Amino acid sequence: MSESKEIQWRKIGGGSLRYIRNKIIKPNEVFFARPEEIPLAFRRQVVALEDVPETMVEPVRPFTVRKRKSSLDTKAEVYKVQQRSTNGWWDVVNSVSGKIINEKSLREEAAQQLVKELNA
């Protein structure tokens, strides 16, 4: 296996990069390294300033953004009415976290109205 020659690279983007020789490369710094010394994970952060031999270029997959699926994404009712132990007094409760959101207990009609507004 033959050693490849060192190529001139430029670090782009923020943050610093530490590569195989334990040298710290700062943003926008120009440095020399062999293509195999640059880890695949950092190939998006460096740009070759010289031509890289085709045998040394490895395809890098583009970024894919995945949307996190949240329980709040659906149109389910998040808030519900829950009766306190005393008669006639109600609380509005977040059904996901289980926390009571009203400061003082409410009458049933006021609690139902608040839930209707919050879930709209």
Secondary structure, DSSP 8 states (H G I E B T S, - for coil): ------EEEEE-SSS-EE-TT--EE-TT-EEEE-GGGS-GGGGGGEEESS---GGG--------------TTSS----EEEEE-SSTT-EEEEETTT--B--SS-B-HHHHHHHHHHHH-
